[in-house]
Amino acid sequence: MMTGMDVGARRAVVAALVGLAGSSAYQDRADAGRALASFAELPEAVPQLRRLLLDADDTFVTLVTADALLRRKDPAGLALVARALTDADDNHADWISTAVQNVYMIYASERDAAVRICNALLEEPDPGIRQGAAHLSGTLAAINPVLYAVDSRGP
């Protein structure tokens, strides 16, 4: 249970965003994907996020939804992206990989934390999440981040 949060209000927001996600305008769907990512832990947001990650009409929606989910830097966001990778065609997979690169190319510590989350997702009961987590982990491992932590112990 989400303590301290107004679950009813959060569900109302998700319902409104699900409506926006059904728009014929790609900009509306992209905005819905960005915003729904904030509610990825709510079961009612998951089916819509999965659909937006593999948007049939515009890969911009795929890119911004994946980016927002990855920026959560938590198991809920990474699991959704991993699951999408399992079902993605080559074009969608490329845009999801672009989002992974964009989010994790700066800090090695964030990339490493994401790899640890992916390794934990390998234990998920959903075979699609397991397969996608393995793929995502490989994509993350191939990233050479710009910034690494300085070892304060010296040479």
N, C-alpha and C positions, 0 to 999 in steps of 0.2 A: 504494500500500500504506500502511496506517495504521501508522506506526512508533510503537513504545512502547506500543501498545494490545494488549490480549489479544483478538484477533479472534475466537477460538473462544468466549470467554466472552460477547463482545458478540452473536455470532450466537445463542448459547443464550438470552440475554435476549430478543432479538427473537422467537425461536420461542415463548417463553412468552407474550410480549405479543400475538403473533398469535393465540394460543389465547384469551387474554382478550378480544381484539377481536371474537371470534365469539360472545360472550355475548349472551343475550337481554336482559340488564339494561343499560339505557342508561348507568348509572353505571360499569359495567365497561368498556364501549366508550369512554366519555369518558376514563377513566383510562388505557386502552390508547393512545388517540390522543395524550394528553399525553406519555406516556412514550415511545412510538414516535417522536415528533418528534425526540427526542435521537439517534435512529439513522437519520435520513432519508438519510444518505449510503450506507447499506447497501442494496444492491439488493433484498434479501428483505423489507425494511420498506416499500418503495415501494407495492406493490399494496394492502397493507392500509391504508396512510395515505390513498391515493386513495379507497378505499371509505369510510373513516371521515369524510373531508371531505364526502362526499355521503351520509351515513348516511340510509338510507331511513325510519327509524323515529323519529328524534329529532334536531332541529336543534341541541340543546345539544351533542351529540357533534361536529357540524360546527363550532360556535363554538369549543369548547375545543381541538380539533385544529388548526384554522386559527390560533388564537392562539399555540399552542405552536410551530408551524412558523414563523410570522412572527417570533416572539421569538428564533429562531436568527439572524435578520438576515444570512442567507447565501444563496448561489444555490440550494442544495439545498432549503431551506425555501420560498423564494419561488417556485421553479419548480413545486413541488408545488401550492402555492396557486394559482398562475397556471393550471396545467393544470386544476385543479378548477373554476375560474371558467368555463372553456370549456364544461364539461359540466353546469354547475349550472343548475337551474331558478331561477326568480325568487326563491323563498323561500330556497333555499340560498345564492344569490348575495348576498342581503341580509345573511344571517348572516356570510358570509365578509367582506363589506364592513364590517360592524360590528367584526369582529376587526381588520381593517386600521386602522380608525379608532382603536380602543382601543390598539393597539400603537404607532402612529405619530403620535398627536396631541400628544405632549409636546415632543419635541426635533426641531427642523427639520433638524439635521445627520443624524439617523437616518432621517428621511423622505427626505432628499435622497440618502443612500447607497442606500436601497431603490430609488429611481427609477433610479439608475445601474445597479444590479443588473438591474432590469427592462429597461433599455435594452440591456444585454449579452445578456439572454435573448431579445431580438428576433432574435438570430443563431442560435438553436437550430434543429436540423434538424426537431424535432417541431412541426408547424404548430399543434397545440393549445397548446403552451407559448408559441409566438410570439403567438398571438391572446390568450391569457390574460395574457401579460406586458403587452401593449398596454392591455388593460382595467385591469389592476392599476396600471400606471403612471398612467393617468388618474384612478383612485380616489385614489392617493397625492397627485397634483398638486392635487387639490381640497381636501386637508386643510390647514387653517391652524393649524400647531402653536402651542403655548403659548410655548415658549422658543426664541429664536434666539440664535446666538452673538453676543457683543458684539465689535464691531470695535475692536480695541485700537489701531488707527492714529489714532483720534480723528476729529473733524469735518473 
